[in-house]
Amino acid sequence: MPVPSFSVMTLAEFTRQPLVRQMAVVLSTGTFVAQRLEPTCAVNLFHLPGCFLVEVYIHTERHRISRVRAFPDTASLAEYAATLYLPDGLAG
């Protein structure tokens, strides 16, 4: 079954969508950025073309999406800093 194409959504439009549609948008238009681990979840970070970020929380024992969180700025990215690897020359 082909994946439907999605136009660029604003953050407000995205958050009003049901979970199934949010995930379709993330998987068809999002760019994977990073992953971090919490005690019961793997949290995958995606950048969407509407210039916002989306975290997809996947329960590690149930292997199900437990929540999706979208946000407009980079303030929440500090949690990913410890897991990022920058090749020599890119770290500043």
C-alpha positions as protocol buffer text, in pm:
chain_id: "A"
residue {
  index: 1
  type: MET
  ca { x: 0 y: 0 z: 0 }
}
residue {
  index: 2
  type: PRO
  ca { x: 156 y: 336 z: -96 }
}
residue {
  index: 3
  type: VAL
  ca { x: 222 y: 592 z: 174 }
}
residue {
  index: 4
  type: PRO
  ca { x: 8 y: 903 z: 121 }
}
residue {
  index: 5
  type: SER
  ca { x: 195 y: 1226 z: 64 }
}
residue {
  index: 6
  type: PHE
  ca { x: 159 y: 1495 z: 327 }
}
residue {
  index: 7
  type: SER
  ca { x: 195 y: 1867 z: 289 }
}
residue {
  index: 8
  type: VAL
  ca { x: 405 y: 2056 z: 539 }
}
residue {
  index: 9
  type: MET
  ca { x: 215 y: 2095 z: 865 }
}
residue {
  index: 10
  type: THR
  ca { x: 251 y: 2354 z: 1133 }
}
residue {
  index: 11
  type: LEU
  ca { x: 312 y: 2243 z: 1489 }
}
residue {
  index: 12
  type: ALA
  ca { x: -48 y: 2330 z: 1582 }
}
residue {
  index: 13
  type: GLU
  ca { x: -186 y: 2127 z: 1289 }
}
residue {
  index: 14
  type: PHE
  ca { x: 36 y: 1831 z: 1380 }
}
residue {
  index: 15
  type: THR
  ca { x: -69 y: 1823 z: 1746 }
}
residue {
  index: 16
  type: ARG
  ca { x: -439 y: 1822 z: 1652 }
}
residue {
  index: 17
  type: GLN
  ca { x: -397 y: 1500 z: 1451 }
}
residue {
  index: 18
  type: PRO
  ca { x: -471 y: 1154 z: 1593 }
}
residue {
  index: 19
  type: LEU
  ca { x: -169 y: 942 z: 1683 }
}
residue {
  index: 20
  type: VAL
  ca { x: -196 y: 725 z: 1371 }
}
residue {
  index: 21
  type: ARG
  ca { x: -183 y: 1030 z: 1143 }
}
residue {
  index: 22
  type: GLN
  ca { x: 100 y: 1187 z: 1346 }
}
residue {
  index: 23
  type: MET
  ca { x: 306 y: 872 z: 1299 }
}
residue {
  index: 24
  type: ALA
  ca { x: 228 y: 861 z: 926 }
}
residue {
  index: 25
  type: VAL
  ca { x: 355 y: 1219 z: 896 }
}
residue {
  index: 26
  type: VAL
  ca { x: 668 y: 1147 z: 1102 }
}
residue {
  index: 27
  type: LEU
  ca { x: 756 y: 836 z: 903 }
}
residue {
  index: 28
  type: SER
  ca { x: 688 y: 989 z: 562 }
}
residue {
  index: 29
  type: THR
  ca { x: 834 y: 1337 z: 604 }
}
residue {
  index: 30
  type: GLY
  ca { x: 1048 y: 1335 z: 919 }
}
residue {
  index: 31
  type: THR
  ca { x: 1425 y: 1305 z: 938 }
}
residue {
  index: 32
  type: PHE
  ca { x: 1562 y: 1087 z: 1218 }
}
residue {
  index: 33
  type: VAL
  ca { x: 1799 y: 1290 z: 1437 }
}
residue {
  index: 34
  type: ALA
  ca { x: 1884 y: 1092 z: 1750 }
}
residue {
  index: 35
  type: GLN
  ca { x: 1773 y: 840 z: 2008 }
}
residue {
  index: 36
  type: ARG
  ca { x: 1792 y: 844 z: 2385 }
}
residue {
  index: 37
  type: LEU
  ca { x: 1693 y: 583 z: 2639 }
}
residue {
  index: 38
  type: GLU
  ca { x: 1471 y: 621 z: 2944 }
}
residue {
  index: 39
  type: PRO
  ca { x: 1402 y: 345 z: 3198 }
}
residue {
  index: 40
  type: THR
  ca { x: 1098 y: 211 z: 3010 }
}
residue {
  index: 41
  type: CYS
  ca { x: 1117 y: 383 z: 2670 }
}
residue {
  index: 42
  type: ALA
  ca { x: 1338 y: 446 z: 2372 }
}
residue {
  index: 43
  type: VAL
  ca { x: 1281 y: 805 z: 2261 }
}
residue {
  index: 44
  type: ASN
  ca { x: 1341 y: 875 z: 1891 }
}
residue {
  index: 45
  type: LEU
  ca { x: 1383 y: 1236 z: 1782 }
}
residue {
  index: 46
  type: PHE
  ca { x: 1273 y: 1352 z: 1435 }
}
residue {
  index: 47
  type: HIS
  ca { x: 1288 y: 1687 z: 1257 }
}
residue {
  index: 48
  type: LEU
  ca { x: 983 y: 1770 z: 1046 }
}
residue {
  index: 49
  type: PRO
  ca { x: 977 y: 2007 z: 747 }
}
residue {
  index: 50
  type: GLY
  ca { x: 748 y: 2252 z: 931 }
}
residue {
  index: 51
  type: CYS
  ca { x: 1055 y: 2344 z: 1142 }
}
residue {
  index: 52
  type: PHE
  ca { x: 962 y: 2158 z: 1457 }
}
residue {
  index: 53
  type: LEU
  ca { x: 1084 y: 1850 z: 1638 }
}
residue {
  index: 54
  type: VAL
  ca { x: 895 y: 1535 z: 1736 }
}
residue {
  index: 55
  type: GLU
  ca { x: 984 y: 1277 z: 1998 }
}
residue {
  index: 56
  type: VAL
  ca { x: 834 y: 930 z: 1957 }
}
residue {
  index: 57
  type: TYR
  ca { x: 832 y: 730 z: 2280 }
}
residue {
  index: 58
  type: ILE
  ca { x: 843 y: 354 z: 2225 }
}
residue {
  index: 59
  type: HIS
  ca { x: 783 y: 132 z: 2528 }
}
residue {
  index: 60
  type: THR
  ca { x: 1077 y: -108 z: 2536 }
}
residue {
  index: 61
  type: GLU
  ca { x: 889 y: -408 z: 2682 }
}
residue {
  index: 62
  type: ARG
  ca { x: 559 y: -370 z: 2498 }
}
residue {
  index: 63
  type: HIS
  ca { x: 718 y: -254 z: 2169 }
}
residue {
  index: 64
  type: ARG
  ca { x: 441 y: 2 z: 2125 }
}
residue {
  index: 65
  type: ILE
  ca { x: 433 y: 375 z: 2083 }
}
residue {
  index: 66
  type: SER
  ca { x: 337 y: 518 z: 2419 }
}
residue {
  index: 67
  type: ARG
  ca { x: 336 y: 886 z: 2326 }
}
residue {
  index: 68
  type: VAL
  ca { x: 438 y: 1150 z: 2075 }
}
residue {
  index: 69
  type: ARG
  ca { x: 562 y: 1492 z: 2182 }
}
residue {
  index: 70
  type: ALA
  ca { x: 615 y: 1781 z: 1940 }
}
residue {
  index: 71
  type: PHE
  ca { x: 792 y: 2106 z: 2022 }
}
residue {
  index: 72
  type: PRO
  ca { x: 910 y: 2412 z: 1830 }
}
residue {
  index: 73
  type: ASP
  ca { x: 1252 y: 2486 z: 1975 }
}
residue {
  index: 74
  type: THR
  ca { x: 1579 y: 2323 z: 2065 }
}
residue {
  index: 75
  type: ALA
  ca { x: 1553 y: 2380 z: 2442 }
}
residue {
  index: 76
  type: SER
  ca { x: 1468 y: 2013 z: 2500 }
}
residue {
  index: 77
  type: LEU
  ca { x: 1767 y: 1885 z: 2306 }
}
residue {
  index: 78
  type: ALA
  ca { x: 2009 y: 1892 z: 2601 }
}
residue {
  index: 79
  type: GLU
  ca { x: 1894 y: 1540 z: 2692 }
}
residue {
  index: 80
  type: TYR
  ca { x: 2043 y: 1416 z: 2363 }
}
residue {
  index: 81
  type: ALA
  ca { x: 2384 y: 1583 z: 2403 }
}
residue {
  index: 82
  type: ALA
  ca { x: 2538 y: 1289 z: 2591 }
}
residue {
  index: 83
  type: THR
  ca { x: 2450 y: 1045 z: 2311 }
}
residue {
  index: 84
  type: LEU
  ca { x: 2571 y: 1248 z: 2015 }
}
residue {
  index: 85
  type: TYR
  ca { x: 2896 y: 1158 z: 1845 }
}
residue {
  index: 86
  type: LEU
  ca { x: 3070 y: 1419 z: 1634 }
}
residue {
  index: 87
  type: PRO
  ca { x: 3357 y: 1311 z: 1410 }
}
residue {
  index: 88
  type: ASP
  ca { x: 3695 y: 1479 z: 1460 }
}
residue {
  index: 89
  type: GLY
  ca { x: 3690 y: 1833 z: 1332 }
}
residue {
  index: 90
  type: LEU
  ca { x: 3319 y: 1887 z: 1388 }
}
residue {
  index: 91
  type: ALA
  ca { x: 3322 y: 1918 z: 1764 }
}
residue {
  index: 92
  type: GLY
  ca { x: 3460 y: 2271 z: 1752 }
}
